[in-house]
Amino acid sequence: MLLGLYQGLFDLPWVSPRDVHNWRLKGRLGTEIKAAFGQLPADNRGAYYTWFLQNQYILDKSIPIPVDEQLLNQVEETTLRAWRFTGHSESLSSQQIQEKISEMSPARSSCYYLVLALLIDPMSHPHPNMVCWFEFGFCTCRGRMQESILTYIYRALMRQCSFDELVDAFDSATLPQLMDSKGFGQLRRAITDLDDFMGSTSFRKSVWDLKQLVEVASGEGGGTFDLVIPSVRVDYGFMNCRSDSEFKDLIALYKQVFDMEHFSPIGLHEAAIQGKLLEHMEKFVQLKKSARKQFVRLLKNIYPLPSI
């Protein structure tokens, strides 16, 4: 819509790109656009201009963003439903609920936000940029089908378990056992790496952090080098990136293999700690000669560590 507005603006014979640039520098872009279109008869100003009049806050930061009351009510209702699942009083206000959540233990807080994520959109699973996508093992899923299976299991646990049961299992790294006890053993074993990930809350292989980085950085909005945590930076070659372009090339390479149905992230982790990233990746990806030289340098790390 904004592009259409600018196209219509530049079609006006009395407006030049330099004019628009100067308006922006002076902080008068919205005001001058209205003045420019105001010289046209009202019936000739077009749908894009009508849209602009209804959304002037996009170009004029002094205008507050309108509140979507329907969306706000939906969020408050979902927050209350998630709060109800924790077994606490429903008489609290949204602000009081948020204060109580901030006082929760890390395990209870994590479980609450998982429940909230599952309630927000009953038709989808948590997004990779959510903490619960990592903490509850969605990062181990190979493809959307497995993510849907894991989502189904957690929603079923919400129906069959109390919030305290869910928290205890998460805190003690026994979520797979809880799933088994409720009859979901066969389903969850289809997600082959879930046991490896959920079997500990204190140590998890850095490849799962890498996968989350890749999913976020290759998604809508992208990502930057600032997203890379130290273990991933060291283990998977990001410390060798000299530019944003190299960062994106490395992300794209890892994305390519993570999207392969039979590619093992744990196998990648084992190759990393052996210092054999390049050799391992070339088992799955044929690197062009022009790109291989770059990846020979990028896919180096500090491993294997010397014996003491």
C-alpha positions in Angstrom: 0.0 0.0 0.0 2.8 2.4 0.9 4.6 1.7 -2.4 1.3 2.5 -4.3 1.1 5.7 -2.4 4.6 6.8 -3.4 4.0 5.8 -7.0 0.9 8.0 -7.1 2.8 10.8 -5.4 5.6 10.7 -8.0 3.1 10.7 -10.8 2.0 14.2 -9.7 3.8 16.8 -12.0 4.4 19.2 -9.0 6.3 16.6 -6.9 9.9 15.5 -7.4 12.0 12.9 -5.6 14.1 15.8 -4.2 10.9 17.3 -2.7 10.0 14.1 -1.0 13.6 13.7 0.3 13.5 17.3 1.8 10.1 16.7 3.4 11.5 13.6 5.1 14.5 15.5 6.4 12.3 18.3 7.8 9.9 15.8 9.4 7.0 17.0 7.3 6.5 14.0 5.0 3.0 13.2 6.1 1.9 16.9 6.0 3.3 17.6 2.6 1.9 14.4 1.1 -1.6 15.5 2.1 -0.9 19.0 0.7 0.3 17.4 -2.6 -2.7 15.2 -3.1 -5.0 18.0 -1.8 -4.4 19.8 -5.2 -6.3 17.0 -6.9 -10.1 16.7 -7.0 -11.2 14.5 -4.1 -12.5 11.8 -6.5 -9.1 11.5 -8.3 -6.9 11.0 -5.2 -7.1 7.2 -5.4 -7.4 4.3 -2.9 -3.8 4.4 -1.8 -4.3 8.0 -0.5 -7.5 7.0 1.3 -5.5 4.2 3.0 -2.8 6.7 3.9 -5.3 9.0 5.6 -6.4 6.0 7.8 -2.8 5.0 8.6 -0.9 8.3 9.0 1.0 7.1 12.0 3.2 5.0 9.6 4.9 8.2 8.4 4.1 10.6 11.3 5.7 9.3 14.5 3.8 12.0 16.5 0.6 10.1 15.8 0.1 7.2 18.2 -0.4 3.7 16.8 -4.1 2.9 17.0 -5.0 0.2 19.5 -6.6 -2.9 18.1 -9.2 -3.5 20.8 -10.3 -6.9 19.4 -6.7 -8.1 19.4 -6.1 -6.6 22.9 -9.1 -8.4 24.2 -8.0 -11.7 22.6 -4.6 -11.4 24.2 -6.1 -10.7 27.7 -8.5 -13.6 27.3 -5.7 -16.0 26.3 -3.5 -14.8 29.2 -6.4 -15.5 31.6 -6.9 -19.0 30.1 -3.2 -19.8 30.5 -3.3 -18.4 34.0 -6.3 -20.6 34.8 -4.4 -23.7 33.8 -1.7 -22.9 36.4 -4.4 -23.3 39.1 -4.2 -19.7 40.4 -7.0 -17.3 41.1 -8.9 -15.9 38.1 -9.9 -12.8 40.0 -6.6 -11.0 39.3 -6.2 -8.3 36.7 -3.9 -8.7 33.7 -1.3 -6.5 35.4 -1.4 -8.5 38.6 -1.1 -11.8 36.6 2.0 -10.4 34.8 3.5 -9.5 38.2 2.9 -13.0 39.5 4.4 -14.5 36.4 7.6 -12.5 36.9 7.9 -14.0 40.4 7.7 -17.6 39.1 10.6 -20.0 39.2 12.4 -20.4 35.8 10.7 -23.8 35.3 7.2 -22.6 36.1 7.7 -19.5 33.9 8.9 -21.6 31.0 5.9 -23.9 31.2 3.5 -21.0 31.5 4.8 -19.5 28.3 4.6 -22.8 26.5 0.9 -23.0 27.5 0.3 -19.4 26.4 2.0 -20.1 23.1 -0.2 -23.2 22.5 -3.4 -21.3 23.4 -2.7 -18.2 21.3 -3.1 -20.1 18.0 -4.7 -23.5 18.4 -3.9 -24.3 14.7 -0.1 -23.8 14.9 3.0 -24.6 16.9 5.5 -22.2 18.6 7.7 -20.1 16.4 11.5 -20.5 16.4 12.0 -17.0 17.8 10.1 -18.1 21.0 12.1 -19.4 23.9 9.7 -22.4 24.3 10.4 -23.5 20.8 13.9 -24.3 22.0 13.3 -25.3 25.6 10.5 -27.8 24.9 12.4 -29.6 22.0 10.7 -28.2 18.9 14.3 -27.6 17.7 14.8 -31.3 17.4 11.9 -31.8 15.0 12.7 -32.6 11.4 10.1 -30.7 9.3 6.7 -29.3 10.0 5.1 -32.7 10.4 7.2 -33.5 13.5 6.6 -30.0 14.9 2.8 -30.7 14.5 3.2 -34.1 16.3 5.0 -32.5 19.2 2.4 -29.7 19.4 -0.3 -32.3 19.5 1.4 -34.1 22.4 1.8 -31.0 24.5 -1.8 -30.0 23.9 -2.9 -33.5 25.0 -0.7 -33.2 28.1 -2.5 -30.0 29.0 -5.7 -31.9 29.0 -4.4 -34.9 30.9 -2.0 -33.3 33.4 -2.0 -30.6 36.0 0.3 -27.6 35.6 2.4 -28.9 38.5 2.9 -32.2 36.8 4.1 -30.5 33.6 6.5 -28.2 35.6 7.9 -31.2 37.6 8.6 -33.2 34.5 10.2 -30.2 32.7 12.3 -29.3 35.8 13.5 -32.9 36.3 14.2 -33.5 32.6 11.6 -36.3 32.5 9.1 -34.9 29.9 9.7 -38.0 27.6 8.7 -40.3 30.5 5.6 -38.2 31.2 4.6 -38.4 27.5 5.1 -42.2 27.7 3.0 -42.5 30.8 0.1 -40.8 29.1 0.2 -43.0 26.1 2.3 -40.9 23.7 5.4 -43.0 23.7 5.1 -44.2 20.1 4.4 -40.7 18.8 7.2 -38.9 20.6 9.7 -41.6 19.6 9.1 -40.6 16.0 11.0 -37.4 16.9 14.3 -39.3 17.2 16.4 -36.6 18.8 13.9 -35.5 21.5 15.3 -37.9 24.1 18.8 -36.5 23.6 17.6 -33.0 24.0 15.1 -33.4 26.8 17.3 -35.7 28.9 19.1 -32.8 30.5 18.3 -29.2 31.4 21.8 -28.3 32.3 23.7 -29.4 29.2 22.5 -29.4 25.6 24.5 -29.8 22.5 25.3 -26.5 20.8 23.9 -27.8 17.5 20.4 -27.1 18.8 21.3 -23.4 19.4 22.7 -23.4 15.9 19.4 -24.7 14.5 17.4 -22.0 16.3 19.8 -19.4 14.9 19.4 -20.7 11.4 15.6 -20.9 11.6 15.4 -17.3 12.9 18.1 -15.8 10.7 16.7 -17.4 7.5 13.1 -16.5 8.3 11.1 -13.3 7.7 13.0 -10.4 9.0 16.3 -12.3 8.9 19.0 -12.0 11.5 22.5 -10.6 12.2 25.7 -11.7 13.6 24.7 -10.3 16.9 22.3 -13.2 17.4 25.1 -15.7 17.5 25.8 -17.0 21.0 29.5 -17.8 21.9 29.2 -21.6 21.7 27.7 -21.5 18.2 30.2 -18.8 17.2 33.1 -21.0 18.1 31.8 -24.5 17.3 30.3 -23.8 13.8 32.6 -21.3 12.2 30.8 -18.0 12.7 33.9 -16.6 14.4 35.5 -16.7 10.9 32.9 -14.4 9.3 34.4 -11.2 8.0 31.2 -9.7 6.7 27.5 -9.8 6.8 27.6 -11.6 3.4 29.7 -14.4 4.8 27.4 -14.7 7.8 24.4 -15.1 5.4 26.3 -17.6 3.3 27.0 -19.8 6.3 23.4 -19.5 7.5 22.2 -20.6 4.1 24.5 -23.6 4.0 23.4 -24.8 7.4 19.7 -24.2 6.4 20.2 -26.3 3.4 21.3 -29.4 5.4 18.9 -28.9 8.3 16.0 -29.0 5.7 17.2 -32.5 4.5 14.9 -35.1 5.9 17.6 -37.6 6.9 20.3 -35.1 8.0 21.3 -35.7 11.6 22.0 -32.5 13.7 23.8 -34.7 16.3 26.0 -36.0 13.5 26.9 -32.4 12.7 27.7 -31.7 16.4 30.0 -34.7 16.5 31.7 -33.5 13.4 32.2 -30.1 14.9 33.9 -31.3 18.1 36.2 -33.5 15.9 37.1 -30.4 13.8 35.7 -32.0 10.7 32.9 -29.6 9.7 33.9 -29.2 6.1 34.3 -32.9 5.5 30.9 -33.6 7.1 29.1 -30.9 5.2 30.5 -32.1 1.9 28.8 -35.5 2.4 25.5 -33.7 1.9 26.2 -30.6 -0.2 28.3 -30.3 -3.3 30.0 -27.0 -3.0 30.8 -25.1 -6.1 34.5 -24.5 -6.7 34.0 -20.7 -6.4 32.3 -21.1 -3.0 34.4 -23.9 -1.6 37.5 -21.8 -0.9 35.3 -19.5 1.3 33.8 -22.4 3.2 37.2 -24.1 3.7 38.0 -21.0 5.8 34.6 -20.5 7.4 34.1 -24.1 8.5 37.2 -24.2 10.7 36.9 -24.2 14.5 39.2 -24.8 17.5 38.6 -28.6 17.6 39.8 -31.2 18.2 41.1 -29.8 21.5 44.7 -31.0 22.3 45.0 -33.8 24.9 46.3 -32.7 28.3 
